[in-house]
Amino acid sequence: MNHFMNRLLVLLLTLVFNLGLQAQDVTRDKVVQAMRTGNATDLAAQFIPNIDLTVKETSEVYSRSQAEQIIRKFFNDHPPVDLVIEHSGVSKFGDKYFIGILRTRNGYFRVTFFLKKNGDQMQVKQLRIEASKNDL
């Protein structure tokens, strides 16, 4: 009986861990897709209520709706072509982060975003879009 309980516990822990990874993957994929297509509304839907947003030289904490307007203007000025995630990891605070290159019709931008667990879902707590070369 004890062996069965140990196997069941390992199975349950594996399932819980995998569900957490899937939540990160789903949120990451939604962010990447919204950025590739220039969809500010879909992107903002992944934000925490007050997000730390950097777009080019401007950095501030904005409400989700303010951030959506700033992102929309950025996408209008720099229509996206593609976003490639080049690196990911975990911050010292336990947040998952992703770094990539956003290719637009008129230049390249380095994109960094941090995901924070909020209840049972992952949300973007910080997004940076900064001027970049075609490399990291």
ABEGO torsion letter per residue (X at the ends): XAAAAAAAAAAAAAAAAAAAAAAAAAAAAAAAAAAAAGBAAAAAAABBABBBBBBEABBBBBBAAAAAAAAAAAAAABBBABBBBABBBBBAAGBBBBBBBBBBAAEBBBBBBBBBBBEABBBBABBBBBBBBABX
